[in-house]
Amino acid sequence: MFVPTTVVSGQPPSSGPPAGPPIEARPGAPILPTAIAVNLGSGRTQVWVAGRGSVSCPTGDTFGTAGSLVRRGRVVAGSGCIVVLSQLTRRYSDPIPPGSVVVVCRPVLATMAEQDAIRRVVAGVFAPSRVLFIDTVRAAAIGAGAAAGGLLIADIGAELTEVAVLDHGRVKVARRAGIGTRDRARGAPTDLVAHATTRMINELRHDPVAPAAVPAALTRGLVVVGDGAMKPDLSLQIATTLRIRVRSAASPRAAALSGAGLAAMAVARDPAAAAARRLYPISRGRKETP
């Protein structure tokens, strides 16, 4: 299967980890695992490798609607995803050594079954020493440089929309809905995606789990990432309905991958310090309880 691929050479996406030699090959440094970030989205599959930059290609509808590899954020064709990721990694000039540290973006509120399906795909391609998960909204906040303090963020993707309130990079409350920009392309009205986003944000406003975090986040307005951030009419409709400021993150389609890459580098260099200081809150399995 031929996969059309976008290659970004020299450095990872804007706002992502700095370019430079692979961290396992720095002169005089101990041998460290290769840091890798993966975002297996319904619209695009993205991979970033430390010192090598990022590669990406379309994911959804690779075989038509009935045979999508990732549908509504869930892996439905693991073998096909392995093929796509394997083809992407072969775009790098040198093979990726085994034993890497891979940080994978996952949809917020992902189930164990959803995570296990992603883990099997990643393990089948990279033979990693560690696979860790980070919520996509968390990764996007880190990649956009907006993780400090309270934050209201919406990741409007091809087939999945996620909204969350973060407090210093940790998800306090979140919602997700199986709708996205691809539904607009298939004929769904624009206000359907906007309505789903505003409905979930209003639910967060009244969620008793984190009453203090929500007002603080709302004062900063809404940060939008993903493909939906490239639709000005969508942002305008959300802003008008909620009467809050809505802004797009820099490089919104690459923000989550950039944040996952930063997390992967932190873990590869010093896993104990990354966990103790909670710079990049990630986990091996089920979503952490705030």
C-alpha positions, 0 to 999 in steps of 0.5 A, a space after each residue: 500500500 502506497 502512503 503519501 507522506 509529508 516530511 519535515 526535515 531538519 527540525 520537528 513541528 513549530 513550537 516542538 522540541 529543539 532540533 539537534 543530534 539524536 539524544 542517544 548520540 551526543 558526544 560524551 553522553 551515556 547511551 540513551 534511548 531514542 525519544 519518539 512521539 506518535 499521534 495516530 489521529 483519524 485524519 493524519 498519522 504523525 511521527 517525530 523522532 529526536 534529531 530527525 524531525 517529523 513525518 506524516 501522512 493521511 490516516 482515515 479513509 485510506 481504504 474508503 469509509 468502510 475501511 478507515 484505519 482509525 475511526 472517531 479516534 479509535 484504532 479499527 485496523 491495527 495491521 493497517 496502522 502498522 503498515 502506515 507507521 512502518 512506511 513512515 519510519 522508513 522515510 528516515 535515512 537511518 533505521 530507528 534502533 530498538 529500545 526507544 521511549 515512545 510517547 503516544 497521544 491518546 484521546 482524552 477519556 480513552 478506555 483501556 481497550 482503546 489504549 491497548 489497541 494503540 499500544 499493540 500498533 506502536 510495539 509492532 513498529 518500534 520495539 520500544 523499551 517503554 510506551 507511555 500515553 499522554 492525553 492529546 489535549 495535554 500534549 497540545 497545551 505543552 506543544 503550544 506553550 500554554 500549559 501554565 496555569 488554567 487553560 480551556 482547550 479544544 482539539 477539533 480533529 477530523 472525526 473527534 472533538 475533545 475539550 478540557 480544562 487543564 490546571 498546570 498541564 493536568 486535565 481536571 475535567 474533560 469531554 469528547 464527542 465523535 464529530 469533527 471537520 470531516 463531517 463538514 466535508 461529508 455534508 454536515 452543517 458547520 454549526 453541528 461541530 460548533 454546537 457540539 463544542 459549545 455544549 461540551 464546554 458548557 457542561 465543563 462550566 457546571 462540572 462539580 469536579 473542578 469548580 475553581 479551575 473552570 472560571 480561571 481557565 475561562 478568563 484566558 478564553 479558548 485555545 483551539 488546536 487540530 484541523 478545526 483551528 484552521 476554520 475561522 468560521 468555526 472559531 467565530 461561531 464558538 466565540 459568538 455563542 459562548 461570548 469568550 475569546 477564541 484563539 488558534 494555537 501556533 501550528 495547531 495541527 502539530 501542537 500535540 505531536 510537539 508536546 508529545 515529543 517534548 515529553 518523550 525527550 524528558 523521559 528518555 533523558 531522566 525518567 525519574 526526574 520527569 515523573 517526580 517533577 511532573 513536568 509532563 504528566 504521562 502514564 502507562 495506562 488508565 487516565 490519571 485521577 486529578 
